[in-house]
Amino acid sequence: MLPLTANLMSNNPMDAHISQTSVINISRLFESDAPADFQLDEKIVDALRHQGSFVCIGYPGWEGLEQRARCITEFFSLPDEMKLSIATQQVTSSNSNGYRGYYPPPKVRGWSDKERLDIGPEPPLEAPLLQGGAIFRESNRWPAVEPHEGWRRECLAHFAQIREITVALMDAIARGLGLDNIEFKRLYHGRNGTVRLLNYLSPSSRSGSKAYVSSLKMVDDGRRWIIGQEHVDTTVLTLLWQNKKGLQMKDSQGYWRDVPVVPGGLSLHCGDVFNRLTNGVINAARHRVVGDGESRMSLAMFLEPDWATKVDPPDVNAPLTYAAHLLNIFSARLEKQIKTSK
């Protein structure tokens, strides 16, 4: 999902001595004949609480992730006109999709601009009957020509596999927090989610970036903020692969930590919906992206509840559905498509 931005900068005037988040082998979560490993559950919860994130290894198929991610992100090698053919209506007015699809870089190019493709469950889920809710029933948009044979199938297989991993991690978090109950499990019941392909472009691919780069906040190792604000995700959990270091998490002490790049590693952090429905037992992870101006790719899986799931704590009189929650946050971006769906 799109980030929920925060109108604040780092609490620390300097980002000196940047540490890294932990790497945790989660293979025990997938041993069907093994009893629950409560020490592992507690380790996972501790990392999320104190570091904001950790990197998972040891899950089924983790050794092949690098190859799969490279194959899936070949989408960005397609010609611009083919990518724009599946762009959202806000970009290509003749298209009907306003949610799933391709989001190109901005027309006014800056430094480390990004393009992305959002893919949801297939077939799409039914959405609640509310104004603008029709956008959540959109089917995925696929290019007329695949980057390579079987690419679409690989994308959907990745979606299914990574969502299963997030569910196993949620079960572990539930045990670690003592929240293994129906209220907690509705956070990840169903099959909803978003796979996002992200391509951060290098300055060499456009002109006029020198003036812009000088205005960006610099961290102590010379890298600069790619996203101008720290933010939290609006989902339950995020699992993310990156081909190059750049993602940073703010820990419980207010310091930034690099998320290390580990072959086959997937970084995990909690989103706003997790925080809302569990009354803040683990904070939504504030994070940012920094870079040196070179190209960078990432592949994220955002675990989401079904559209009709209530995403406020149980003691709230009129909790919002997840679909209504997103429409409230992103009403400006979705306004055009909401009008057409009335």
Backbone hydrogen bonds, N-H to C=O, Kabsch-Sander energy under -0.5 kcal/mol:
donor,donor_aa,acceptor,acceptor_aa,energy
4,L,232,V,-3.7
5,T,3,P,-0.8
6,A,230,E,-1.7
8,L,6,A,-1.8
19,S,256,W,-0.7
21,T,258,D,-2.2
22,S,53,S,-0.5
24,I,55,V,-3.1
26,I,24,I,-0.6
26,I,57,I,-3.0
29,L,26,I,-1.8
30,F,27,S,-1.9
31,E,28,R,-1.2
32,S,30,F,-1.0
34,A,31,E,-1.8
38,F,36,A,-1.0
41,D,37,D,-2.2
42,E,38,F,-2.4
43,K,39,Q,-1.9
44,I,40,L,-2.4
45,V,41,D,-2.3
46,D,42,E,-2.6
47,A,43,K,-2.1
48,L,44,I,-2.1
49,R,45,V,-2.5
50,H,46,D,-2.5
51,Q,47,A,-2.4
52,G,47,A,-0.9
53,S,47,A,-0.7
54,F,268,L,-1.2
55,V,22,S,-3.0
56,C,54,F,-0.5
56,C,266,L,-3.3
57,I,24,I,-2.0
62,W,59,Y,-2.0
64,G,61,G,-1.1
65,L,62,W,-1.2
68,R,64,G,-2.1
69,A,65,L,-3.2
70,R,66,E,-2.2
71,C,67,Q,-2.2
72,I,68,R,-2.6
73,T,69,A,-2.5
74,E,71,C,-1.0
75,F,72,I,-1.3
76,F,73,T,-1.5
77,S,74,E,-2.1
78,L,75,F,-1.9
82,M,79,P,-0.8
83,K,79,P,-1.9
84,L,80,D,-3.0
85,S,81,E,-0.8
86,I,83,K,-1.6
87,A,84,L,-1.4
88,T,102,Y,-1.8
89,Q,97,N,-3.4
91,V,88,T,-1.9
92,T,88,T,-2.7
93,S,91,V,-0.7
95,N,92,T,-2.3
101,G,118,D,-1.4
102,Y,86,I,-2.1
103,Y,116,R,-3.0
109,R,107,K,-1.0
115,E,199,N,-1.9
116,R,103,Y,-2.4
117,L,197,L,-1.8
118,D,101,G,-2.4
119,I,195,V,-2.6
130,L,128,P,-1.5
133,G,130,L,-2.7
135,I,132,G,-1.4
136,F,133,G,-1.5
137,R,134,A,-1.8
138,E,135,I,-1.4
151,W,148,H,-1.9
154,E,150,G,-2.2
155,C,151,W,-2.3
156,L,152,R,-2.1
157,A,153,R,-2.3
158,H,154,E,-2.4
159,F,155,C,-2.2
160,A,156,L,-2.3
161,Q,157,A,-2.6
162,I,158,H,-2.8
163,R,159,F,-2.0
164,E,160,A,-1.7
165,I,161,Q,-1.5
166,T,162,I,-2.2
167,V,163,R,-2.0
168,A,164,E,-2.0
169,L,165,I,-2.1
170,M,166,T,-2.4
171,D,167,V,-2.3
172,A,168,A,-1.8
173,I,169,L,-2.6
174,A,170,M,-2.7
175,R,171,D,-2.2
176,G,172,A,-2.5
177,L,173,I,-1.8
178,G,174,A,-1.0
178,G,175,R,-0.6
179,L,174,A,-2.5
181,N,179,L,-2.5
185,K,181,N,-2.4
186,R,182,I,-1.5
187,L,184,F,-1.8
188,Y,185,K,-1.4
189,H,185,K,-0.7
194,T,302,F,-1.7
195,V,119,I,-3.0
196,R,194,T,-0.5
196,R,300,A,-2.5
197,L,117,L,-2.6
198,L,298,S,-2.6
199,N,115,E,-2.5
200,Y,296,R,-3.5
201,L,113,D,-3.4
201,L,199,N,-0.6
205,S,202,S,-2.0
206,R,203,P,-1.8
212,Y,208,G,-0.5
213,V,209,S,-2.7
214,S,210,K,-1.3
215,S,212,Y,-1.5
216,L,213,V,-1.3
219,V,223,R,-3.0
222,G,219,V,-2.1
224,R,291,G,-2.8
225,W,217,K,-2.3
226,I,289,V,-3.7
227,I,289,V,-1.2
228,G,226,I,-0.5
230,E,8,L,-0.8
231,H,287,H,-2.1
232,V,4,L,-2.2
234,T,2,L,-0.7
236,V,303,L,-2.6
237,L,303,L,-0.7
238,T,269,H,-2.4
239,L,301,M,-2.5
240,L,267,S,-2.2
241,W,299,L,-2.6
243,N,297,M,-2.3
248,Q,288,R,-2.6
249,M,257,R,-2.7
250,K,286,R,-2.7
251,D,249,M,-0.6
251,D,255,Y,-3.2
252,S,50,H,-2.1
254,G,251,D,-2.0
257,R,249,M,-2.9
258,D,19,S,-3.0
259,V,247,L,-2.5
262,V,260,P,-0.7
265,G,262,V,-3.1
266,L,56,C,-1.7
267,S,240,L,-2.8
268,L,54,F,-2.9
269,H,238,T,-1.7
271,G,236,V,-2.9
272,D,233,D,-3.5
273,V,235,T,-1.4
274,F,235,T,-1.0
275,N,271,G,-1.7
276,R,272,D,-2.6
277,L,273,V,-2.4
278,T,274,F,-1.3
279,N,276,R,-1.1
280,G,275,N,-2.5
281,V,278,T,-0.9
285,A,270,C,-2.1
287,H,231,H,-2.4
288,R,248,Q,-1.9
290,V,246,G,-2.6
291,G,224,R,-2.5
296,R,200,Y,-1.8
298,S,198,L,-2.0
299,L,241,W,-2.4
300,A,196,R,-2.6
301,M,239,L,-2.8
302,F,194,T,-3.1
303,L,237,L,-2.7
303,L,301,M,-0.7
304,E,192,N,-1.0
306,D,189,H,-0.6
309,T,306,D,-1.7
311,V,320,L,-2.7
316,V,313,P,-2.0
322,Y,309,T,-1.8
323,A,307,W,-2.1
325,H,321,T,-2.4
326,L,322,Y,-2.2
327,L,323,A,-2.3
328,N,324,A,-2.3
329,I,325,H,-1.7
330,F,326,L,-2.9
331,S,328,N,-0.6
334,L,330,F,-2.3
335,E,331,S,-0.9
335,E,332,A,-0.5
338,I,334,L,-2.6
339,K,335,E,-2.1
340,T,336,K,-1.4
341,S,337,Q,-1.0
341,S,338,I,-0.7
342,K,339,K,-1.0
